[in-house]
């Protein structure tokens, strides 16, 4: 583990090579899971506010699910998450050439909203968990991301670099810069195998 200020990073964040390969995985992170995408309390409010701007970019199945369930729901773990279509894909997904993508992000790309997507989605496959006095950043190794691991090795791209924008969004630029410095030092001192 690596600790920087009040954040503890699993070594996988700096050791794993990773780059999404949507042509291989088809965006299945938006499709499969035991519930919707986890939402922070402020994101619940944001989704309610931006719903009219996002709605035109969604599939009818997603619109129907959101109109029936709400812009967010409480899951079996008593946490706020995005609703699902038929207990499968996120209601906010769109399908482009067989690839599941985020309809919220599409609305954002057209400047219809300033909210890009839930942080939990942006950070995937990393996850941040808050504890008393510190936060933990961990990597979730999932079978649906095997092609991303292979692609990351091929491209030579480390997970913390692939996740630069969402890590800055979650932790701030200063902490991200410190993470990069720590990764360089560990590499230089051959603390982990590259």
LINBELGI-V955042 format. One record per residue. N is the residue number from 1. RES is the residue in three letters. SS is DSSP state (hx for helix, st for strand, lp for the rest). OMEGA is omega in degrees with one decimal (999 if undefined). BURIAL is b if it has 24 or more other C-alpha atoms within 12 Angstrom, else e. Layout:
n={N/N}
res={RES/RES}
ss={SS/SS}
omega={OMEGA/OMEGA}
burial={BURIAL/BURIAL}
This chain:
n={1/2/3/4/5/6/7/8/9/10/11/12/13/14/15/16/17/18/19/20/21/22/23/24/25/26/27/28/29/30/31/32/33/34/35/36/37/38/39/40/41/42/43/44/45/46/47/48/49/50/51/52/53/54/55/56/57/58/59/60/61/62/63/64/65/66/67/68/69/70/71/72/73/74/75/76/77/78/79/80/81/82/83/84/85/86/87/88/89/90/91/92/93/94/95/96/97/98/99/100/101/102/103/104/105/106/107/108/109/110/111/112/113/114/115/116/117/118/119/120/121/122/123/124/125/126/127/128/129/130/131/132/133/134/135/136/137/138/139/140/141/142/143/144/145/146/147/148/149/150/151/152/153/154/155/156/157/158/159/160/161/162/163/164/165/166/167/168/169/170/171/172/173/174/175/176/177/178/179/180/181/182/183/184/185/186/187/188/189/190/191/192/193/194}
res={UNK/UNK/UNK/UNK/UNK/UNK/UNK/UNK/UNK/UNK/UNK/UNK/UNK/UNK/UNK/UNK/UNK/UNK/UNK/UNK/UNK/UNK/UNK/UNK/UNK/UNK/UNK/UNK/UNK/UNK/UNK/UNK/UNK/UNK/UNK/UNK/UNK/UNK/UNK/UNK/UNK/UNK/UNK/UNK/UNK/UNK/UNK/UNK/UNK/UNK/UNK/UNK/UNK/UNK/UNK/UNK/UNK/UNK/UNK/UNK/UNK/UNK/UNK/UNK/UNK/UNK/UNK/UNK/UNK/UNK/UNK/UNK/UNK/UNK/UNK/UNK/UNK/UNK/UNK/UNK/UNK/UNK/UNK/UNK/UNK/UNK/UNK/UNK/UNK/UNK/UNK/UNK/UNK/UNK/UNK/UNK/UNK/UNK/UNK/UNK/UNK/UNK/UNK/UNK/UNK/UNK/UNK/UNK/UNK/UNK/UNK/UNK/UNK/UNK/UNK/UNK/UNK/UNK/UNK/UNK/UNK/UNK/UNK/UNK/UNK/UNK/UNK/UNK/UNK/UNK/UNK/UNK/UNK/UNK/UNK/UNK/UNK/UNK/UNK/UNK/UNK/UNK/UNK/UNK/UNK/UNK/UNK/UNK/UNK/UNK/UNK/UNK/UNK/UNK/UNK/UNK/UNK/UNK/UNK/UNK/UNK/UNK/UNK/UNK/UNK/UNK/UNK/UNK/UNK/UNK/UNK/UNK/UNK/UNK/UNK/UNK/UNK/UNK/UNK/UNK/UNK/UNK/UNK/UNK/UNK/UNK/UNK/UNK/UNK/UNK/UNK/UNK/UNK/UNK}
ss={lp/st/st/st/lp/lp/st/st/st/lp/lp/hx/hx/hx/hx/lp/st/lp/lp/lp/lp/hx/hx/hx/hx/lp/lp/hx/hx/hx/lp/lp/lp/lp/lp/lp/lp/st/lp/lp/hx/hx/hx/hx/hx/hx/hx/hx/hx/hx/hx/hx/hx/hx/hx/lp/lp/lp/lp/hx/hx/hx/hx/hx/hx/hx/hx/hx/hx/lp/lp/lp/st/st/lp/lp/lp/lp/lp/st/st/lp/lp/st/st/lp/lp/lp/st/st/lp/lp/st/st/st/st/lp/lp/st/st/st/st/hx/hx/hx/hx/hx/hx/hx/lp/lp/lp/lp/lp/lp/lp/lp/lp/hx/hx/hx/hx/hx/lp/lp/st/st/st/st/st/st/lp/lp/st/st/st/st/st/st/lp/lp/lp/hx/hx/hx/hx/hx/hx/hx/hx/hx/hx/hx/hx/hx/lp/lp/st/hx/hx/hx/hx/lp/hx/hx/hx/hx/hx/hx/hx/hx/lp/hx/hx/hx/hx/hx/hx/hx/hx/hx/hx/hx/hx/hx/hx/hx/hx/lp/lp/lp/lp/lp/lp}
omega={179.8/-179.8/174.1/-174.8/-177.8/-177.4/175.7/179.6/169.7/-177.9/177.4/-178.2/-179.9/-178.2/-176.0/172.0/-170.3/171.7/-179.0/178.2/-172.8/179.3/177.9/-175.1/179.8/178.5/-175.5/174.5/176.1/-173.0/-173.4/177.0/-178.6/171.3/-179.8/-179.7/177.6/-177.6/171.3/-179.0/179.8/178.3/175.5/179.1/-179.6/-179.0/176.7/-177.6/-174.3/-177.9/-180.0/-179.8/-177.3/-173.4/-178.2/-176.9/-174.6/174.1/-179.6/179.3/178.9/178.7/-179.6/179.7/-179.0/178.4/179.7/-172.9/-174.6/-178.4/171.9/179.5/173.3/-176.5/-177.9/176.0/-179.9/178.7/176.3/-178.9/174.2/177.3/-179.5/171.0/178.7/180.0/179.3/-173.7/175.8/-178.9/-179.6/-178.9/170.7/178.8/-178.6/-177.7/178.4/-179.0/176.8/-178.9/-175.2/176.7/176.1/-179.5/177.0/177.1/178.0/-178.5/175.7/177.7/177.2/177.3/176.1/-178.5/-175.1/179.1/177.3/-178.5/-179.8/177.6/-178.1/-178.2/-174.0/16.1/174.9/-178.8/177.2/178.0/179.8/175.5/177.6/176.8/177.7/174.8/179.2/176.5/-177.3/176.3/176.1/178.4/-177.0/179.5/-178.5/-177.8/179.1/-179.0/178.1/176.3/178.1/179.4/177.6/177.1/180.0/-177.7/-178.5/-175.6/179.2/-177.5/-178.3/176.6/176.0/-177.5/-175.8/-175.3/178.6/176.4/175.8/177.8/-176.5/-169.0/-178.7/-176.2/-178.0/-179.4/177.5/177.8/177.7/176.2/178.3/178.4/179.7/179.7/178.3/-179.9/178.7/178.0/-179.0/-179.0/177.4/178.0/176.2/-177.1/179.4/999}
burial={e/b/e/b/e/e/b/b/b/b/b/b/b/b/b/b/b/b/b/b/b/b/e/e/b/b/b/b/b/b/b/b/e/e/b/b/b/b/b/b/e/e/b/b/e/b/b/e/e/b/b/e/b/b/b/e/b/b/b/e/b/b/b/e/b/b/e/e/e/b/b/b/b/e/e/e/e/e/e/b/b/b/b/b/b/e/e/b/b/b/b/b/b/b/b/e/e/e/e/b/b/b/b/b/b/b/b/e/e/e/e/e/b/e/b/b/b/b/b/b/b/b/b/b/b/b/b/b/e/e/e/e/e/e/e/b/b/b/b/b/e/e/e/b/b/b/b/b/b/e/b/b/e/e/e/e/b/b/b/b/b/b/b/b/e/b/b/e/e/b/b/e/e/e/b/b/e/e/b/b/e/b/b/e/e/e/e/e/e/e/e/e/e/e}
